[in-house]
């Protein structure tokens, strides 16, 4: 499946989309309040199907399509399931209308004709910038509002992405993510840290101070808020552009890519803003998405494997500190660069796991490369 993203033209009709998002927020909050009350009374969780049936019979809303309402309840159920499985730290919370950003149409409730989107429930047409034609049969669409108040249309089709060519066949590489450098490859190549947020942090702070001085509820405060959002959006765009290009470059060069399954949330708690600026988890997601187009295999080794502390001869330096960038092996006398040694060990460990079958390989070819996962 492929997702295409288009920008809707900003007109007076977009106020109807604002009203639809307000109603979507009502659906979310109503279902969440019902879950909380039912649990306080009976100590049980309402299933997704039961919630959808209740909403269809008891609550009558006119702006949203029935399948759109069902998708919002499914989204709430997914958030609860993540909390039950301890993948999320807290249960879902109530959301203001201004903080609800997307609605989804699965099979009906809309029609597309060229660069015109027609929403059947409100009988309104919206034009979008038809920058490139989409291929395949439309499976679903999503309407997303950015923090700047701009609307985007995301069309998901059943078309298969085109296969890209590689410059090397059978090449393998181990990647060690770091703080000093963005990543170190087992072949000795290093990628510098771009740190887009750090380079633009002065602009963000200056505009944030201007926002804090404005009176709440004023038009001037809204303008200043958009200035801050626009600054963060520019940083995000630069970071995403860097990560997508880097992912394509790696997939063109290598057939097998080995990385560590790091606890990035724990690293974020330790190093805070810098880890958020590096966004290693977002890069891994993009890398797994791009590998499908190149037929590349990504394999994650165990996060508890001491890749930085293990020498080529097998000796493990348990006393190695994070501040030690180089260390000498007392067994063989080899001088090990911390990052390069980790990348080489990741490569060796990954190859042994991959061919021995001791650990499940992530089949990236089975993952759908869709953008609405970030949008919703």
QUIJOJO-V279841 format. One record per pair of residues at least 4 apart in sequence whose C-alpha atoms are under 8 Angstrom apart, sorted by the first residue. I is the first residue (numbers start at 0). GAP is how many residues later the second one is. D is the distance in whole Angstrom. If there is no record, write none. Layout:
{{I	GAP	D} {I	GAP	D}}
//
This chain:
{{0	155	7} {0	156	6} {0	157	5} {0	158	5} {0	159	6} {0	160	7} {0	367	6} {0	368	7} {0	369	7} {1	154	6} {1	155	6} {1	156	7} {1	157	6} {1	158	7} {1	159	7} {1	366	8} {1	367	6} {1	368	6} {2	151	6} {2	152	5} {2	153	4} {2	154	6} {2	366	8} {2	367	5} {2	368	6} {2	369	7} {3	130	7} {3	150	6} {3	151	5} {3	152	6} {3	367	8} {4	147	7} {4	148	6} {4	149	4} {4	150	6} {5	122	6} {5	123	6} {5	124	7} {5	125	7} {5	146	6} {5	147	5} {5	148	6} {6	121	6} {6	122	6} {6	143	8} {6	144	6} {6	145	4} {6	146	6} {7	118	7} {7	119	6} {7	120	4} {7	121	6} {7	142	8} {7	143	5} {7	144	5} {7	145	7} {8	117	7} {8	118	6} {8	119	5} {8	120	7} {8	142	8} {9	4	6} {9	140	7} {9	141	8} {12	4	8} {12	111	8} {12	113	7} {13	4	7} {13	112	8} {14	4	6} {15	4	6} {15	106	8} {16	4	6} {17	4	6} {18	4	6} {18	44	8} {19	4	6} {19	43	6} {19	44	7} {20	4	6} {20	76	7} {20	79	6} {20	80	7} {20	81	7} {20	82	7} {21	4	6} {21	75	5} {21	76	8} {21	78	8} {22	4	6} {22	38	8} {22	40	7} {22	41	7} {22	74	8} {23	4	6} {23	40	7} {23	45	7} {23	48	7} {23	73	8} {23	76	8} {23	79	7} {24	4	6} {24	70	7} {24	71	7} {24	72	5} {24	75	6} {25	4	6} {25	71	8} {26	4	6} {26	42	7} {26	45	7} {26	46	8} {27	4	6} {27	44	6} {27	45	7} {27	48	7} {27	66	8} {27	67	8} {28	4	6} {28	65	6} {28	66	7} {29	4	6} {30	4	6} {30	20	7} {30	42	7} {31	4	6} {31	44	8} {31	60	8} {31	61	8} {31	62	7} {32	4	6} {33	4	6} {34	4	6} {34	10	7} {34	11	6} {35	4	6} {36	4	6} {37	4	6} {37	5	7} {37	6	7} {37	7	7} {37	8	8} {38	4	4} {38	5	5} {38	6	6} {45	4	6} {45	5	6} {46	4	6} {46	30	8} {47	4	6} {47	25	7} {47	26	7} {47	29	6} {48	4	6} {49	4	6} {50	4	6} {50	22	7} {51	4	6} {51	18	6} {51	21	7} {52	4	6} {53	4	6} {53	5	8} {54	4	5} {54	5	8} {55	4	7} {55	10	8} {61	59	7} {62	58	6} {62	59	6} {63	4	6} {63	5	7} {63	57	6} {64	4	6} {64	40	8} {64	43	8} {64	44	6} {64	56	6} {65	4	6} {66	4	6} {66	38	7} {66	39	7} {66	40	8} {66	41	8} {67	4	6} {67	35	7} {67	36	6} {67	37	5} {67	38	7} {68	4	7} {69	4	6} {70	4	6} {70	33	7} {71	4	6} {71	31	8} {72	4	6} {73	4	6} {74	4	6} {75	4	6} {75	16	7} {76	4	6} {77	4	6} {78	4	6} {78	9	8} {78	12	7} {78	13	6} {79	4	6} {79	11	6} {79	12	7} {80	4	6} {81	4	6} {81	5	5} {81	6	6} {82	4	6} {82	5	5} {82	6	7} {82	7	6} {82	8	6} {94	4	6} {94	5	7} {95	4	7} {100	43	6} {100	44	5} {100	45	7} {100	275	7} {101	40	7} {101	41	6} {101	42	4} {101	43	6} {101	273	7} {101	274	6} {102	39	6} {102	40	6} {102	41	7} {102	273	8} {103	36	7} {103	37	6} {103	38	4} {103	39	6} {104	4	7} {104	5	7} {104	35	6} {104	36	5} {104	37	6} {105	33	6} {105	34	4} {105	35	7} {106	32	6} {106	33	6} {108	10	6} {108	11	5} {108	12	7} {109	7	7} {109	8	5} {109	9	5} {109	10	5} {110	6	6} {110	7	5} {110	8	7} {110	9	8} {111	4	6} {111	5	5} {111	6	6} {112	4	7} {113	16	8} {114	12	6} {114	13	6} {114	14	7} {114	15	5} {115	9	6} {115	10	6} {115	11	5} {115	12	6} {116	8	6} {116	9	5} {116	10	6} {116	11	8} {117	5	7} {117	6	6} {117	7	4} {117	8	6} {118	4	6} {118	5	6} {118	6	6} {119	4	7} {127	25	8} {133	23	8} {134	22	7} {134	24	6} {135	21	5} {135	22	6} {135	23	5} {136	20	5} {136	21	6} {136	22	7} {137	17	7} {137	18	6} {137	19	4} {137	20	7} {138	16	8} {138	17	6} {138	18	5} {138	19	7} {139	15	6} {139	16	5} {139	17	7} {140	12	7} {140	13	6} {140	14	5} {140	15	6} {141	11	6} {141	12	5} {141	13	7} {141	230	7} {142	8	7} {142	9	6} {142	10	5} {142	11	6} {143	7	6} {143	8	5} {143	9	6} {143	10	8} {143	231	7} {143	232	8} {144	4	6} {144	5	6} {144	6	4} {144	7	6} {145	4	5} {145	5	6} {145	6	8} {146	79	8} {146	82	7} {147	78	6} {147	81	6} {147	82	7} {153	217	8} {153	218	7} {155	214	7} {160	132	6} {161	131	6} {162	130	5} {162	131	6} {162	132	8} {163	129	6} {163	130	5} {164	87	7} {164	129	7} {165	85	7} {165	86	4} {165	87	6} {165	88	8} {165	128	7} {166	85	6} {166	86	5} {167	84	7} {167	85	5} {167	86	6} {167	87	7} {168	84	8} {168	85	7} {168	86	6} {169	84	7} {169	85	5} {169	86	7} {170	82	7} {170	83	5} {170	84	5} {170	85	7} {171	82	6} {171	83	6} {171	84	5} {171	85	6} {171	86	8} {171	175	8} {172	12	7} {172	13	6} {172	14	7} {172	81	7} {172	83	6} {172	84	5} {172	85	6} {172	174	6} {173	11	6} {173	12	5} {173	83	6} {173	84	5} {173	85	6} {173	169	5} {173	170	6} {173	171	8} {173	172	5} {173	173	4} {173	174	8} {173	176	8} {174	8	6} {174	9	6} {174	10	5} {174	11	6} {174	82	7} {174	83	6} {174	84	5} {174	85	8} {174	168	5} {174	171	7} {174	172	8} {175	7	6} {175	8	5} {175	9	7} {175	83	7} {175	84	7} {175	163	6} {175	164	8} {175	166	6} {175	167	5} {175	170	8} {176	4	8} {176	5	6} {176	6	4} {176	7	7} {176	103	8} {177	4	5} {177	5	6} {177	6	8} {177	161	8} {178	14	8} {178	95	8} {178	96	8} {179	12	8} {179	13	7} {180	9	7} {180	10	6} {180	11	5} {180	12	5} {181	8	8} {181	9	5} {181	10	5} {181	11	5} {181	12	8} {181	96	7} {182	7	6} {182	8	5} {182	9	7} {183	4	7} {183	5	6} {183	6	5} {183	7	6} {183	155	6} {183	156	6} {183	159	6} {184	4	5} {184	5	6} {184	155	7} {184	158	6} {184	159	8} {185	154	6} {185	155	8} {185	157	5} {185	158	5} {185	161	7} {186	157	8} {187	152	7} {192	85	7} {193	84	8} {194	4	6} {194	79	8} {194	82	6} {194	83	6} {195	4	6} {195	39	6} {195	42	7} {195	43	7} {195	81	7} {196	4	6} {196	38	6} {196	80	6} {197	79	8} {199	4	7} {199	35	8} {200	4	6} {201	4	6} {202	4	6} {202	28	8} {203	4	6} {203	24	6} {203	27	7} {203	28	8} {204	4	6} {205	4	6} {206	4	6} {206	17	7} {206	20	7} {206	21	6} {207	4	6} {207	16	8} {207	20	6} {208	4	6} {209	4	7} {209	14	7} {210	10	6} {210	13	5} {210	14	6} {210	17	8} {213	4	7} {213	6	7} {213	7	5} {214	5	8} {214	6	6} {215	5	6} {216	4	7} {216	5	8} {217	4	7} {218	4	6} {219	4	6} {220	4	6} {221	4	6} {222	4	6} {223	4	6} {224	4	6} {225	4	6} {226	4	6} {227	4	6} {228	4	6} {229	4	6} {230	4	6} {231	4	6} {232	4	6} {233	4	6} {234	4	6} {235	4	6} {236	4	6} {237	4	6} {238	4	6} {239	4	6} {240	4	6} {241	4	6} {242	4	6} {242	40	6} {242	43	7} {243	4	6} {243	39	8} {243	42	7} {243	43	8} {244	4	6} {245	4	6} {246	4	6} {246	36	8} {246	39	7} {246	40	5} {246	43	7} {247	4	6} {247	39	8} {247	42	7} {248	4	7} {249	4	6} {250	4	7} {250	39	7} {250	40	6} {250	43	6} {250	45	7} {251	42	7} {253	42	7} {254	40	8} {254	41	5} {254	42	6} {255	40	6} {255	41	5} {255	42	6} {255	43	8} {256	39	8} {256	40	6} {256	41	5} {256	42	6} {257	40	6} {257	41	5} {257	42	6} {257	43	7} {257	88	6} {257	89	6} {257	92	6} {258	39	8} {258	40	6} {258	41	5} {258	42	6} {258	87	7} {258	91	8} {259	40	5} {259	41	5} {259	42	6} {259	43	6} {259	86	7} {260	39	5} {260	40	6} {260	41	6} {260	42	5} {261	41	5} {262	4	6} {262	40	7} {263	4	6} {263	16	8} {263	17	7} {264	4	6} {265	4	6} {266	4	6} {266	5	8} {266	8	7} {267	4	5} {267	5	7} {267	6	8} {267	7	5} {267	8	7} {270	4	6} {271	4	7} {272	4	6} {273	4	6} {274	4	6} {274	5	8} {278	4	7} {279	4	6} {280	4	6} {281	4	6} {282	4	6} {283	4	6} {284	4	6} {285	4	6} {286	4	6} {287	4	7} {287	10	7} {287	76	6} {288	4	8} {288	75	7} {288	78	7} {288	79	7} {288	80	5} {289	4	7} {289	79	8} {290	4	6} {290	5	5} {290	6	7} {290	7	8} {290	73	7} {290	74	7} {291	4	7} {291	72	6} {291	73	5} {291	74	8} {291	75	7} {291	77	8} {294	70	7} {295	68	8} {296	65	8} {296	66	7} {296	67	7} {297	63	8} {297	64	6} {297	65	8} {297	66	7} {298	51	7} {298	55	7} {298	62	6} {298	63	6} {299	50	7} {299	61	8} {299	62	8} {300	4	8} {300	45	7} {300	48	7} {300	49	6} {300	52	8} {305	4	6} {305	10	8} {306	34	7} {306	35	5} {306	36	8} {306	38	5} {306	39	6} {307	30	6} {307	31	7} {307	33	6} {307	34	4} {307	37	8} {308	7	5} {308	8	5} {308	9	7} {308	11	6} {308	29	8} {308	33	8} {309	4	6} {309	5	6} {309	6	4} {309	7	6} {309	31	8} {309	32	8} {309	35	7} {310	4	5} {310	5	6} {310	6	8} {310	18	7} {310	25	7} {310	30	7} {311	33	8} {312	18	8} {312	19	7} {314	14	7} {314	16	7} {316	12	8} {319	4	7} {319	7	8} {323	14	8} {324	12	6} {324	13	5} {324	14	8} {325	9	7} {325	10	6} {325	11	5} {325	12	5} {326	8	6} {326	9	5} {326	10	7} {326	11	7} {327	5	6} {327	6	6} {327	7	5} {327	8	6} {328	4	5} {328	5	5} {328	6	7} {328	7	7} {335	4	8} {335	5	6} {336	4	6} {337	4	6} {338	4	6} {339	4	6} {340	4	6} {341	4	6} {342	4	6} {343	4	6} {344	4	6} {345	4	6} {346	4	6} {347	4	6} {348	4	6} {349	4	6} {350	4	6} {351	4	6} {352	4	6} {352	5	5} {352	6	6} {353	4	7} {353	5	7} {353	7	7} {362	4	8} {370	4	7} {371	4	6}}
//
